[in-house]
Amino acid sequence: MSEAKKRILVVTLRYPPYVAGGYELLTRDAALALRARGHHVDVLAGKGERFADAPAATDGVRVLPWLVPDLDDDSDFFMRSIEGSNLQRFRMHFLEPANYRATLRAIDLTQPDVVFFFNLGLVSIAPILAARHAGVATLGYISDPWPANHWLLDWEQRGSKPDRLRALRAFWNSFRDLVGLGELLTCSNYIKERLSGYGVPAHSMEVVHLGVPPDMAALAEQATPVARRADEPLRIACLSSFWDGKGQDVLLGAASIARASGTDVEVVLAGTGTGEYRTRLEEMASSAPLAGAVSFVEALDRVGVSALLARSHVLVLPSVWGEPFALSTLEGMAHGLAVVASDAGGSPEALASGVEGVIFPSGDVEALAETLVRLAADEAMRVRLGRDARRRAFGELSHTTFVDRLELALDRVAR
């Protein structure tokens, strides 16, 4: 869309081959798409030895692995950012001098027209401050509430240290506003509204919904949505890591009710994670009436995820925490599945309930069970929901549409 090609410095902590979830892949896909449109793109990321294989490991994009924390560090640096020393937490959430210097160095090397930063949680606000001092325009894409400061959000959630929290919150807001986050793109209205509640000006934020990841879109285009015979179970897929915020226990509870009522359903839980919650899910899956109807799948690559979706009838996203805007929802829609998602977070923005899927109240096991029974009994409705979801996924929620909007915003801030 843009005729004026720009030099863009993308700033993020993790970048493939360092992947913790879908948003690292999002950053890579955006960088590659902008480069494919003729822009010059460099990436400033965390320190990591895997980048030594670049450009092969990074699809030809030049990565400058100069930021801290070190991605090869065996410790859990997210937990360190919450439970570390005061100095460690201040540097990771407020201002890390090493990242300020690294960003100035990267700007001097790449001479960008725009510094395009993706979630800077754990990196601190230093890259934005460096861009301000270098006189370079900035644009941010925000897919979690880090501008409200994860450290302070954690304290707020725990209800601890109220006096210190108030003081630090006031200091953070003043510091953030003094530096100036600039123009921001948010992945959902849910994130925009949360940040507005923490003092980020609403007029500085524009909602740009994510698009179906291009690799998954290509796989989905080759898949034919599967029809369900009257004599076969309703096959349900759930793609989420195993922790209680993802709500797989809600899904298993609903599936148990459905099976007890005579509705034949099978559930595949695809994800990673261990611990008490995973054990709890396994115990639920092994008890009647779910015994033999639930399977756990781990370490699926993208082809494996697509194959799972291609043989499923329904995708369920049962989250009880505020999902910013789940990519798995888009992937299920692209494969023509009837998508059932909780109303927590930004998921309701991906689909209209009763049109491209079904939205149910977060944590409501009975409501989810009723939806599963209804979808099992009405194949015509299930097929219609999947068809309309697929149309939306390859239209308004396509990756091309997403990159078009990024490019327009980059043009705007560069001017």
C-alpha positions as CSV (number, residue, x, y, z in Angstrom):
1,M,0.0,0.0,0.0
2,S,2.8,2.4,0.8
3,E,4.7,4.0,-2.0
4,A,7.4,5.6,0.3
5,K,9.6,2.8,1.4
6,K,11.0,3.2,4.9
7,R,13.8,2.0,7.1
8,I,12.2,0.3,10.1
9,L,13.9,-0.8,13.3
10,V,11.7,-3.4,15.0
11,V,12.4,-3.7,18.8
12,T,11.2,-6.7,20.8
13,L,12.7,-9.0,23.4
14,R,12.0,-12.5,21.9
15,Y,12.2,-13.1,18.2
16,P,12.3,-16.4,16.4
17,P,14.0,-18.8,16.9
18,Y,13.2,-17.7,20.5
19,V,9.4,-18.3,20.8
20,A,7.3,-18.4,24.0
21,G,3.9,-18.1,22.2
22,G,2.1,-16.7,19.2
23,Y,3.2,-13.1,19.6
24,E,6.8,-13.8,18.8
25,L,5.6,-15.4,15.6
26,L,3.4,-12.4,15.0
27,T,6.4,-10.1,15.3
28,R,8.4,-12.2,12.8
29,D,5.4,-12.3,10.3
30,A,5.0,-8.6,10.5
31,A,8.7,-8.0,9.9
32,L,8.8,-10.4,7.0
33,A,5.6,-8.9,5.4
34,L,6.9,-5.3,5.7
35,R,10.2,-6.4,4.1
36,A,8.3,-8.2,1.3
37,R,6.6,-4.9,0.6
38,G,10.0,-3.2,0.0
39,H,10.8,-1.7,3.4
40,H,14.2,-2.2,4.9
41,V,13.7,-4.0,8.3
42,D,16.2,-4.7,11.0
43,V,15.3,-6.3,14.4
44,L,16.8,-5.3,17.8
45,A,16.1,-8.3,20.2
46,G,17.4,-9.9,23.3
47,K,20.8,-11.5,23.5
48,G,20.8,-15.1,22.4
49,E,23.3,-17.6,20.9
50,R,20.8,-19.0,18.5
51,F,20.9,-15.8,16.5
52,A,24.5,-16.8,15.5
53,D,22.9,-19.0,12.8
54,A,21.3,-15.9,11.3
55,P,20.2,-15.2,8.6
56,A,19.1,-18.8,8.2
57,A,17.5,-18.8,11.6
58,T,15.7,-15.5,11.0
59,D,14.5,-15.9,7.4
60,G,17.1,-13.4,6.2
61,V,16.2,-10.5,8.5
62,R,19.2,-9.0,10.3
63,V,18.8,-9.4,14.0
64,L,20.9,-7.3,16.4
65,P,20.9,-9.4,19.7
66,W,21.9,-6.7,22.0
67,L,19.1,-6.3,24.6
68,V,18.9,-7.7,28.1
69,P,17.8,-10.0,29.7
70,D,19.8,-12.8,28.0
71,L,17.4,-15.2,26.2
72,D,19.7,-18.1,26.9
73,D,19.5,-17.5,30.7
74,D,18.3,-20.7,32.3
75,S,16.4,-18.8,35.0
76,D,12.8,-17.7,34.6
77,F,13.4,-14.0,34.0
78,F,9.7,-13.2,34.0
79,M,9.6,-14.5,37.6
80,R,12.8,-12.6,38.3
81,S,11.1,-9.5,37.1
82,I,8.4,-10.0,39.7
83,E,10.4,-11.5,42.6
84,G,13.9,-10.2,42.0
85,S,15.7,-7.4,43.9
86,N,14.3,-3.9,43.7
87,L,17.1,-2.9,41.4
88,Q,16.4,-5.8,39.0
89,R,12.7,-5.1,38.9
90,F,13.3,-1.4,38.4
91,R,15.6,-2.0,35.5
92,M,13.3,-4.6,33.8
93,H,10.1,-2.5,34.2
94,F,11.1,1.1,34.4
95,L,14.5,1.9,32.8
96,E,17.4,-0.5,31.8
97,P,20.4,1.6,31.0
98,A,22.0,-1.2,29.0
99,N,18.9,-1.3,26.7
100,Y,19.0,2.5,26.3
101,R,22.6,2.3,25.1
102,A,21.8,-0.8,22.9
103,T,19.0,1.1,21.2
104,L,21.0,4.2,20.5
105,R,23.7,1.9,19.0
106,A,21.1,0.2,16.8
107,I,19.7,3.5,15.7
108,D,23.1,4.8,14.8
109,L,23.8,1.6,12.8
110,T,20.4,1.3,10.9
111,Q,19.4,4.9,10.6
112,P,15.6,4.1,10.8
113,D,12.7,6.3,9.8
114,V,10.6,4.6,12.5
115,V,11.3,2.6,15.6
116,F,8.5,0.0,15.6
117,F,8.4,-1.6,19.0
118,F,6.4,-4.7,20.0
119,N,5.6,-5.5,23.7
120,L,8.5,-4.1,25.7
121,G,7.6,-5.9,29.0
122,L,10.9,-6.9,30.7
123,V,12.9,-4.6,28.3
124,S,11.7,-1.4,30.1
125,I,10.8,1.8,28.5
126,A,14.5,2.5,27.5
127,P,14.1,1.9,23.8
128,I,11.4,4.5,23.5
129,L,13.5,7.0,25.5
130,A,16.5,6.3,23.2
131,A,14.4,6.9,20.1
132,R,13.1,10.2,21.6
133,H,16.7,11.4,22.3
134,A,17.8,10.3,18.7
135,G,14.8,12.2,17.2
136,V,13.3,9.1,15.6
137,A,9.6,8.5,15.3
138,T,8.1,5.6,17.1
139,L,5.1,3.3,16.7
140,G,4.1,0.6,19.2
141,Y,2.1,-2.6,18.8
142,I,0.6,-3.6,22.1
143,S,-0.8,-7.1,22.7
144,D,-0.6,-7.2,26.5
145,P,-1.0,-4.6,29.2
146,W,2.7,-3.9,29.8
147,P,2.3,-0.1,29.5
148,A,0.4,-0.4,32.8
149,N,3.6,-2.1,34.2
150,H,3.5,-5.9,34.9
151,W,5.4,-5.5,38.2
152,L,2.7,-3.1,39.5
153,L,-0.1,-5.2,38.0
154,D,1.2,-8.2,39.9
155,W,1.2,-6.3,43.2
156,E,-2.3,-5.0,42.4
157,Q,-3.6,-8.5,41.8
158,R,-2.0,-9.8,45.0
159,G,-3.4,-6.9,47.0
160,S,0.0,-6.4,48.6
161,K,2.0,-3.3,49.6
162,P,-0.8,-0.8,48.9
163,D,1.2,2.2,50.0
164,R,4.3,1.4,48.0
165,L,2.0,0.4,45.1
166,R,0.3,3.8,45.1
167,A,3.7,5.6,45.1
168,L,5.2,3.5,42.4
169,R,2.1,3.7,40.3
170,A,2.2,7.5,40.4
171,F,5.9,7.5,39.6
172,W,5.5,5.0,36.7
173,N,2.6,7.0,35.2
174,S,4.6,10.3,35.4
175,F,7.7,8.7,34.0
176,R,5.8,7.0,31.2
177,D,4.0,10.2,30.3
178,L,7.2,12.2,30.4
179,V,9.0,9.9,28.0
180,G,5.8,9.6,25.9
181,L,4.7,6.2,24.4
182,G,3.7,7.9,21.2
183,E,1.2,6.4,18.9
184,L,0.1,2.9,19.8
185,L,-1.7,0.1,18.0
186,T,-3.5,-2.3,20.3
187,C,-4.6,-5.9,19.4
188,S,-8.1,-5.4,20.8
189,N,-10.6,-2.9,22.3
190,Y,-10.2,-4.9,25.5
191,I,-6.5,-4.0,25.8
192,K,-7.2,-0.4,24.8
193,E,-9.8,0.0,27.5
194,R,-7.6,-1.6,30.1
195,L,-4.7,0.8,29.3
196,S,-7.1,3.8,29.3
197,G,-8.0,2.8,32.8
198,Y,-4.3,3.1,33.7
199,G,-3.8,6.6,32.3
200,V,-2.7,5.8,28.7
201,P,-4.6,8.4,26.5
202,A,-7.3,6.7,24.5
203,H,-6.7,9.1,21.6
204,S,-3.2,7.7,21.3
205,M,-4.4,4.2,20.7
206,E,-5.9,2.6,17.6
207,V,-7.2,-0.9,17.6
208,V,-5.7,-3.1,14.9
209,H,-6.9,-6.7,15.2
210,L,-4.4,-9.4,14.5
211,G,-4.7,-11.5,11.3
212,V,-4.5,-15.2,10.7
213,P,-0.8,-16.1,10.7
214,P,0.3,-16.6,7.1
215,D,1.7,-20.1,7.6
216,M,-1.5,-21.3,9.2
217,A,-3.6,-19.5,6.5
218,A,-1.8,-21.4,3.8
219,L,-2.4,-24.7,5.6
220,A,-6.0,-23.8,6.2
221,E,-6.6,-23.0,2.5
222,Q,-5.6,-26.6,1.7
223,A,-7.9,-28.1,4.3
224,T,-11.6,-28.9,3.6
225,P,-13.8,-28.4,6.6
226,V,-14.9,-31.8,7.8
227,A,-18.5,-32.9,7.9
228,R,-19.9,-34.8,10.9
229,R,-21.9,-37.9,10.4
230,A,-24.8,-38.5,12.7
231,D,-23.1,-41.6,14.2
232,E,-19.8,-40.0,15.1
233,P,-18.8,-38.0,18.1
234,L,-18.5,-34.2,18.1
235,R,-14.7,-33.7,18.0
236,I,-13.6,-30.7,20.1
237,A,-10.1,-29.2,19.9
238,C,-8.6,-26.9,22.5
239,L,-5.2,-25.2,21.8
240,S,-3.8,-23.7,25.0
241,S,-1.0,-24.1,27.4
242,F,-1.9,-26.0,30.6
243,W,-2.5,-23.4,33.3
244,D,-5.7,-22.6,35.1
245,G,-6.2,-19.2,33.4
246,K,-6.8,-21.1,30.2
247,G,-9.8,-22.8,31.6
248,Q,-9.4,-26.3,30.3
249,D,-11.2,-27.6,33.4
250,V,-14.3,-25.6,32.4
251,L,-14.2,-27.4,29.0
252,L,-13.8,-30.8,30.6
253,G,-16.6,-30.1,33.1
254,A,-18.9,-29.1,30.2
255,A,-17.9,-32.2,28.2
256,S,-18.7,-34.4,31.2
257,I,-22.2,-32.9,31.5
258,A,-22.7,-33.3,27.7
259,R,-21.7,-36.9,27.8
260,A,-23.8,-37.6,30.9
261,S,-26.8,-36.3,29.0
262,G,-26.2,-38.7,26.1
263,T,-24.2,-36.4,23.8
264,D,-21.2,-38.1,22.3
265,V,-18.2,-35.7,22.4
266,E,-14.5,-36.2,22.3
267,V,-11.9,-33.7,23.4
268,V,-8.3,-33.1,22.4
269,L,-6.3,-30.8,24.7
270,A,-3.2,-29.7,22.8
271,G,-0.6,-27.7,24.7
272,T,2.3,-27.7,27.0
273,G,2.8,-27.5,30.7
274,T,3.1,-29.6,33.8
275,G,2.3,-29.2,37.5
276,E,-0.8,-29.4,39.7
277,Y,-3.2,-28.0,37.0
278,R,-2.1,-30.6,34.4
279,T,-2.5,-33.4,37.0
280,R,-6.0,-32.1,37.8
281,L,-7.0,-32.1,34.2
282,E,-5.7,-35.7,33.8
283,E,-7.7,-36.8,36.8
284,M,-10.9,-35.2,35.4
285,A,-10.2,-36.9,32.0
286,S,-9.9,-40.3,33.6
287,S,-13.1,-40.2,35.6
288,A,-16.6,-41.2,34.3
289,P,-18.2,-40.1,32.1
290,L,-15.1,-38.7,30.3
291,A,-12.9,-41.8,30.6
292,G,-11.6,-42.6,27.1
293,A,-13.0,-39.5,25.5
294,V,-10.1,-37.0,26.3
295,S,-6.6,-37.1,24.9
296,F,-3.6,-34.9,25.6
297,V,-1.3,-33.8,22.7
298,E,2.0,-32.0,23.1
299,A,4.8,-30.6,20.9
300,L,2.7,-30.1,17.8
301,D,4.4,-28.2,15.0
302,R,2.3,-25.9,12.8
303,V,1.5,-28.7,10.3
304,G,0.4,-30.8,13.3
305,V,-1.9,-28.1,14.6
306,S,-3.5,-27.6,11.2
307,A,-4.0,-31.4,10.9
308,L,-5.7,-31.4,14.3
309,L,-8.0,-28.6,13.4
310,A,-8.8,-30.1,10.0
311,R,-10.2,-33.3,11.6
312,S,-12.1,-31.5,14.3
313,H,-15.6,-30.1,14.3
314,V,-15.4,-27.4,17.1
315,L,-12.6,-25.3,18.6
316,V,-13.2,-24.2,22.2
317,L,-11.3,-21.3,23.9
318,P,-12.5,-21.6,27.5
319,S,-10.2,-19.0,29.0
320,V,-11.1,-17.5,32.4
321,W,-8.5,-14.8,32.2
322,G,-8.6,-11.8,29.8
323,E,-7.2,-13.1,26.5
324,P,-5.9,-10.1,24.7
325,F,-6.9,-11.5,21.2
326,A,-6.1,-15.2,20.9
327,L,-4.5,-16.4,17.6
328,S,-5.9,-19.9,18.1
329,T,-9.4,-18.5,17.6
330,L,-8.4,-17.1,14.2
331,E,-6.7,-20.4,13.3
332,G,-9.9,-22.4,14.1
333,M,-12.0,-19.9,12.1
334,A,-9.6,-20.2,9.1
335,H,-10.1,-24.0,9.2
336,G,-13.9,-23.6,9.1
337,L,-14.6,-24.8,12.6
338,A,-17.4,-23.6,14.8
339,V,-15.5,-21.6,17.4
340,V,-16.8,-21.4,21.0
341,A,-15.0,-18.8,23.1
342,S,-15.5,-17.4,26.6
343,D,-16.3,-13.7,26.9
344,A,-13.1,-13.0,28.9
345,G,-10.8,-10.5,27.2
346,G,-10.8,-9.7,23.5
347,S,-12.1,-13.0,22.1
348,P,-15.7,-11.6,21.5
349,E,-14.1,-9.1,19.1
350,A,-13.1,-11.9,16.7
351,L,-16.5,-13.2,16.0
352,A,-20.2,-12.3,16.4
353,S,-22.0,-14.8,18.6
354,G,-24.5,-16.8,16.6
355,V,-23.0,-15.6,13.3
356,E,-19.3,-16.8,13.2
357,G,-19.3,-18.8,16.4
358,V,-20.7,-18.8,20.0
359,I,-19.6,-16.7,23.0
360,F,-20.4,-18.0,26.4
361,P,-19.9,-16.5,29.9
362,S,-16.4,-17.1,31.2
363,G,-16.3,-20.0,33.7
364,D,-19.9,-21.0,33.1
365,V,-19.7,-24.8,32.8
366,E,-23.4,-25.3,32.3
367,A,-23.6,-22.7,29.5
368,L,-20.7,-24.3,27.6
369,A,-22.3,-27.7,28.0
370,E,-25.5,-26.4,26.5
371,T,-23.6,-25.0,23.6
372,L,-21.8,-28.3,22.9
373,V,-25.1,-30.2,23.1
374,R,-26.7,-27.8,20.7
375,L,-23.8,-28.0,18.2
376,A,-23.9,-31.8,18.3
377,A,-27.6,-31.8,17.6
378,D,-27.7,-29.2,14.9
379,E,-25.1,-30.0,12.2
380,A,-26.5,-27.4,9.8
381,M,-25.9,-24.6,12.4
382,R,-22.4,-25.9,13.1
383,V,-21.5,-25.9,9.4
384,R,-23.0,-22.4,8.9
385,L,-21.0,-21.0,11.8
386,G,-17.8,-22.5,10.5
387,R,-18.4,-21.3,6.9
388,D,-19.1,-17.7,8.0
389,A,-16.1,-17.8,10.4
390,R,-13.8,-18.9,7.6
391,R,-15.1,-16.1,5.4
392,R,-14.3,-13.6,8.1
393,A,-10.8,-15.1,8.7
394,F,-9.8,-14.7,5.1
395,G,-11.3,-11.3,4.8
396,E,-11.4,-8.8,7.7
397,L,-9.1,-10.8,9.8
398,S,-6.6,-11.8,7.2
399,H,-2.9,-11.2,7.6
400,T,-2.9,-8.9,4.5
401,T,-5.5,-6.7,6.1
402,F,-3.4,-6.6,9.3
403,V,-0.2,-5.6,7.5
404,D,-2.1,-3.0,5.4
405,R,-3.1,-1.3,8.6
406,L,0.4,-1.5,10.1
407,E,1.8,0.1,6.9
408,L,-0.7,3.0,7.1
409,A,0.2,3.7,10.7
410,L,3.9,3.5,9.9
411,D,3.4,6.1,7.1
412,R,1.5,8.3,9.5
413,V,4.1,8.4,12.2
414,A,7.0,8.7,9.7
415,R,5.4,11.9,8.4
